[in-house]
């Protein structure tokens, strides 16, 4: 006997949803490939709770000038036509006090995290904004959320999206700290950051200088693998963007010396 494929799909969907309900009919998990921005934010908010309990976050009151500096740069990047989600996410900056760690990562909520170790290793403002623009692309494209979704149990991700408790939420949070984005996604982020920052007259080859810093190489390679091909592509597409003195070294040095913890 032949069956209509649409009917079969519908019946299987009903059976699946039924298997993910409590006895009272409440949905306790969901698995799908296409999540709304609000659902992504819900997951991000749960991850934020993990990060903000796991790390020491600099006080925004005590380090107001440091936050003003990095938040201004983050907002400059976000408030552009290139970022379609500019009005949809919770675009904030959190500075982690950890001088031995060189990390920057984003939560699907829109919050970007960066360590004092990374900030102290950078030597110019153009390096900071190129890294920030990369992270913004991972949010704008959905790559950050997709990394969490594909590297973890989809049923557990579904629980968190629905506001249920999951014992795997810390594993999901760690995904954005240690799992690598695909080569294609990283190359797309390279193109994105150049296109976004070039109108601001920045020298957009800052990422090349960042990866030439031996202290930063191993940490950044975990999530954004480097290659000579990437360096050559960034140099090529950056032609005509900014000038040599658009690194803003002095402005960045002032931020490090006067605004960050001693």
Protein Blocks (a to p, Z undefined) as FASTA:
>chain_A
ZZdfklmmmmmmmmmmmmmccfkopafbdcdfbdcfklmmmmmmmmmmmmmmmpccddfk
lmmmmmmmmmmmmmmmmmpcklmklmmbccdddddddfkbccddddfklpacddfklmmm
pcbfklmmmmmmmmmmmmmnommmmmmmmmpcfklmmmmmnopacfklmmmmmmmmmpcc
dfklmmmmmmmmmmmmmmnopafklmmmmmmpmklmmmmmmmmccdfklmmmmmmmmgop
acfklnommlmmmmmmmmmcZZ
